């Protein structure tokens, strides 16, 4: 009798999990349909300041700068601001050499910052930015030529914040590079799923843009000082609390590729930074995410209890199938 009751409970949880998964992917599909559209038909061209915080990226910064030089957009409508975040290598000197002759590129040193960490460097760049919209990326990224055209499309519709995609480059013969890429994909699916259900909560600052004046009206990065990291997540939560319009950029030609994670240590450091900022999510979002992760963990590990009841194999195989 007890086993029969247990089977019913397992079946009930499996049904809840199955329909939660359907709801999850309906959110993903809703965002994908919306974010993959592009027209380039607008006659207006928004102006952009591309902000990059750079710290000890002497070996990689040339890849980003070379890709920024190839941006296909009117030169008078964008500027590149690179903030050297007190690098101890020759990043500053290398940047200065690479941008010679390009009038819409500038590099500054963050010096003494009003905020510690990366956000302090970004605040320095934000304060001197001369364009209407800010695009943020990282020093180890490579941007596509049409990136600003894609962002222009989104901001012409009245968006205040636009979330793009930044996959990792796969490193050959590196298990952790592959796992980090998978985990990055899973993180984006979570972002899109809950955003599609009306619950935006996160983004990735490697491919991310926002309305400069609206953000400055809240103090810029000075309003996001709860944690050293979270310049993306905390800004999204601020945007949600203020009712700003959030849009998505999912065309593959808008992807900003980032340097892959080389080992377990670099992967864990990234996850730790992300986890730190999650403390500042809204209570509702914490409950939603906790429920989703608990259901997934239940499905993953249910098979470990098949010896109690064969019904426990059902949620596991439903999870694998989905």
N, C-alpha and C positions, 0 to 999 in steps of 0.2 A: 504493500500500500504506500509506504514511504517512497519507494523507488518510482512508483507511478506518479506521485505528486512532484517528485524532483524532475521527472521527464517533462511534465507539463510546464514547470517553471523554466527549464532550459529552452523548451520550444517557444515560450512566450518571449524570452529575451532574444532569441534568434529572430523572431518576427519583428520585434522592435528594432533590432540592429539592421535587418534587411531594409525596412522602410526608411530608417534614418539614412542609410546609404543611398537610397533612391533620391531622397530629399537633398542630400549632399551633392550628388552629381547633377541634379536639376539646377542648383546654384552655379556650379562650374559651367554648365552649358549656357546658362543665361549670360554670364560674363563673357564667355568666349564668343558668342554671337555678337554681342555689343562691342567688345574690344578689338575684334578682328576687322571691323569695318574701317575703310579709309577711302577718301575721295580725291584729296588734293585739289578740290574744285574752288576752294575759297580764294577770292581775289585779295583778301586781307592777309597780311603777314605779321604775326605777333613777334615781339622782340624778346630775345632770350639772353640771360646770363648763365653760362655753364660754370658751376662751382666745383672745384676739385680740392680736397684736402690731401696733402702729400706728406708722408713722413717716412724717410729712409727708403725711397723707391727708385734709387739711382739705376738699378738694373732693369726696371720695367717701365719707367715713365715714358720712354721714347715711343713705346707702342701706342699709348694713349694719345700723346701729342700728335703723332703721325696720322692717327685716325681722325682727330679733331681738325687737322688741316684739310681733310678731304670731305668735310661736311658740305652737303649740297644745299646751300641756303644763302640768301643775299648777305654779303659781308657786313653791310651797315646795320643789319638786323640782329646780330648776335655778337657776343664777346665771350672770351674764355678767361676765367679768373682762377689761377692756381695759387693756393695758399700753402707755402712751405711751413709745415708744423714743427719748426725747430729741429729739422733733420740733423743727424750727427754724421751723415755721409755727404757725398757731393751732389745730392738731389738738386739743391738750389742752383748751383753752377751749371749743371747739365740742362736744367729747364731753361735757364737764361740763354744758353747756346742754341737750344732747339727752337726757340720762338723768335730768334732774331729775324727781322724783316717782316713780321706778321703784326700789323698794327692793332688788330682786335684781340691779341693775346697779351695778358699781363701776368706777372708773378709777383707776389708779395710775401713777406715773412710774417708769420703770426706773432712773433715776439712775445710780449707779455699779454696773456689772454684774460678776458673777463670771465671765461668759463674754462675749466680744465678739459682736456681731451679733444677729440675730433670736433665736437660741437663748437668749441671755442675758436678753432681755425675757420670753420664754416661761417660763424658769426662775423668774423673779420671780413670775409669775402662778401657776405650778404650786405654789410654796411657800405661797401663801395660799389656794389652792383648797380649798373645804370640802365638796365632793361626791365621790362614789365613782369617777366616770368623767369623763375629760377629752375634750372635743371641741375640735379646733383648726380655726380658719378664718382667712382673711385680711381685712384692713380694706377691701379693694376688692370684697368679695363680697356676694352677696345670698342669704340662706338661705331655704328653703321652710318654710311653717308646720308641716308634719308631721315635720320632721327629727328631733326628739327621740323621737317615737313610733317611727320607723323604727330609730333606734339602740337604743331600749329593747328592741325585738324581738330584736335581735342579741345584746345583752349578757345577756338572760334565758336564752340557750342556753349560757352559760358561756364566751363569747368573751373574749379578752384584748385584742385589737386588731381594729378594724373599719375597712376601707378603703371610702370612698365615692367618688363621681364629681364632678368639677368642670369642666364645659365652659366655654369662653370665650364671651362675648357677641360676636357678629359686628358689626364696625363697617362702616358703609356706605362703599362705594367704596374699601375698603382691601384691597389684595392681601395684605399681610402679616398682617392680621387673619384673613383666610380661610386663609392657609397655616398660621398658628400654631394655628388651630382644628383643621385637618387633622392637624398634627403632634401636637397634644394627644390627639386620638382614637387615632392610631397608638400613642402612648405607653401609653395605657390598654389597648389591645388586647394589647400586649406584656406589661403587668402581669398581665392576666387570663389570657392564654395560658399563661405560665410558672407562674402560681399554680395554674391548673387541672391542670398537670402535676406539681404538688408542689414547685415552685421559686419561692416568693414572694420578691421582691427589692426592690420599690419601691412607692411610694404618692405621693399628693399632699396636702400639709398644708393645702390649702384645704377639705378635707372628709375628716376623719380623726379617729379616736377610740381611746382606750386606757384600760386599768385604771390608775388613779392610783397605788395602793399598790404594784403590781408594778413600775411604772416608777420610782417613788421609791426602791424597795428597791435599784435599780441606780445610784442617784445622780441620776435624772432626766436633764436635758439636760447635766449635767456629765459624763455617760458618753458623750456624742456630740460630743466636741470635736475630732475629727480634721480637720474642715473647717468653714468659716464657714456654709456651707449644709448641706443634708442632714438637717434636723431630721425629715424624713419617711423618707427612704431608710435612714438609719443606724438609726433606731428599728425599722424592719422587719427589718433584718439582725440587730439585737440580739434581737428577738422570735423570729426563726428559730433563732438560736444557743441560746436558752434553752427552746425547745420550747413557746412560748406559742401558744394557739389563735388563728388569724387568720381573720376572716370578711369578707364583702363585702356592700356595700349598693348595689344597682344599679337599684332602682325609679326611674323617671323623676321621681317626685314627691319624691325625696330628693336630687336634683341641686342642688349649690350653684354658682350661676353666678358667674363672675369677669370682671372688666373685661378686654376683649380687648386684644391687643398691637397698638399703633398703628403701629409702624414696624419696620424691619429691626433697628435698634439695640436696642430693647427685647426683641425676639425672641431676638437673639444673646446678650444678657445672661442671659436665662432659661436658654438652652441651656448656656451656660458654667457656670452654677451647678449644673445637673443633672450635667454631665459631671464636674465637680470631685468630687462625692460618689460617682460610680461607681468611683473608685479604691479605695473601701473595701468593694466587694462581695467576696463569697467567691471563691476561685480557681475553684471549680466553676462559679459563676454567670458569671464573666468568660469562661470557655471556652465555655459554652453560648451566651451573648449574642454573642460574637465569631463563633462558627460560624454562627449564624442570620443575622447581618448580612452576613457574607461570602457566604453562599449567595444572599441577596437582591441584593447588589451584582453578583455573577456573572450572575444572571438579567437584571438591568437593562441591564448593559453588554455582554452577550454578542452582541447584534445588531451591535455595532461591528466584529465580526470575521467577518461573513458572507462577506466577500471571501476569507477563508481557507478557509472551508467553509460551505456553505449550512445545515449542521446547527446553526450558532450562532443561527439565527433561532428555533429550537424553544424553548429555555429562556426567551427574551424573551417570546414569545407565550403560553407557559404562565403566566408571571408576570402578564402583563396580564389574562389570562383569570381567574386566581385572584383 
